Amino acid sequence: MRNDTLKTSPRYRIRFWLVALFILLVYIWSFSGIKFSGIKETAGQVSYAILKGLFNPDWKYVYIPEGMGFLQWLSEGEDLITKLIETLAISILGTFISAILCVPFAFWAANNMSRFKAVTASGKFMLSLIRTFPELVMAILFIKAVGPTPFAGVLALGLHSIGMLGKLYSEALENMDLGPTEALTACGANRLQVLWFAVIPQVLPEFLSFTLYRFEINVRSASILGMIGAGGIGTPLVFALEARGWSRVGIILLGIIVLVTIIDLISGYIRKRLV
């Protein structure tokens, strides 16, 4: 009853309309910066060609053996299956690297793991600093360092994922039950024993769940990194886009959708069993 009276008060109405007016002005200001030069005469033809290619994918690109052995095909193949496997490998290695390296960062940034606020604040700042740089920026830097290879994509995903996984891991540490740790400490256990028998059993399921969630994100990111030369399915995708091979684009997008869907289903099932 009190909330209804508050909503009908003149002060509430004035505040509501001021907020609505502010949001409207922000939208007007945002759209005013967009330059619209009109629709081109060939827009219909180009759109039709794109849709026709997307709905008529190039099925021959799915598997191209070219007389190679299995191992040679797996490492040097240029078809859809090979590139999807390469994308999956980049995601797995990048996630594995970050899942291992972010653990010390998580303990560094967790408030309940240190009595000194300056220590945890510096850890949180470090994780925020790592998250500041997008995967694309890191991939470009690593491409300049190690060359346009899948290894650059692995390094970019691995380093960037440290920032996000470290934050999630630290929050899991901060939200854990401190009762078991206090009980072991009262019984005379040292810090290593407390860590092994009280901390890790509590946070390990959440760590694994967060890792699987990050792996799903890395699969999508690895598909994009290939567009700038970091390996994976993105490389043939950008070539097909530049050549306007819409049938090739259609089969590549379909392969990405199938791969991501399968990984989401498997990962979601595993996360439900863990948490």
Residue, then its C-alpha position, 0 to 999 in steps of 0.5 A: m500500500r505504501n509503495d502504491t502511494l509512493k508511486t502516485s506522489p508528485r515527486y515520484r512522477i517528476r523523477f520518473w519523467l526526468v529519468a525518461l527524458f534523460i534516456l530519450l536525450v541519450y538515444i537521440w544523441s547516440f543516433s545523431g552521430i550515425k551517418f545514413s547515406g541511404i540504401k544502395e541500388t545494388a543492396g537487394q541483389v547483394s542481400y539476395a546473393i548472401l541469403k542464397g549462398l547461406f541457405n545453399p552451403d558448400w557441402k563439398y568443403v566439409y571434408i577434403p582428403e586430397g589423398m593425404g594420410f590421417l595425421q597429415w590431413l589432421s595437421e595440414g588439411e584446409d577443410l571444415i572439419t580440420k579447421l573446427i578441430e583446430t579451433l577446438a584445440i585452440s580453445i582447450l589449450g587456452t582454457f587449460i593454460s588459464a585455469i592453471l595460471c589463474v589459481p595463484f591470482a585468485f588466492w592473491a585477490a581473495n579477501n579472506m585469504s590475506r589479512f592485508k587489504a593492500v595485498t588483495a587490492s593489488g591482486k584485484f587490480m592485476l586481474s582487472l588489468i588483464r581483463t582490460f585488453p580484449e582477445l583481439v588486441m592480445a592476439i594481434l600482439f602475439i601474432k607479431a611476436v610468434g607469427p600468424t599461427p594457432f599458437a598466437g590464438v592459444l596465448a591470447l585466449g590463455l592470457h585473457s581468460i586469466g583475468m576472468l577466471g581469476k575473478l570468478y575463482s576469487e569470488a568462489l574463495e570469498n563465498m566459501d564456508l570458513g567453518p571447516t578452515e577454522a576447525l582445522t586451524a583450532c586442531g593445530a593444522n598448518r596452512l597447507q593442510v587447511l588448504w588441502f582438506a578445507v579450502i580445495p574440496q569446497v571450491l573445486p566444483e565451482f572452479l571446474s564449473f567456471t572453467l567449463y563456462r569459460f571454455e564455451i566462451n573461448v570456443r566462440s572467441a577462437s572462431i573470431l581470432g582466426m580472422i586476424g591470423a590466429g588460426g582456426i575456422g576464422t581464417p577460411l571464413v574471412f577468405a570466403l567473405e572477401a571472395r564473396g563465396w557465400s556458399r562457403v560462408g554458409i557451411i562454415l557458419l553452420g559448422i560453427i553453430v553445430l560445434v558451439t551447440i554440442i559443446d554447450l549441451i555437453s558443458g551444461y550437463i557436466r556443470k549440472r553434475l558438478v554444482 
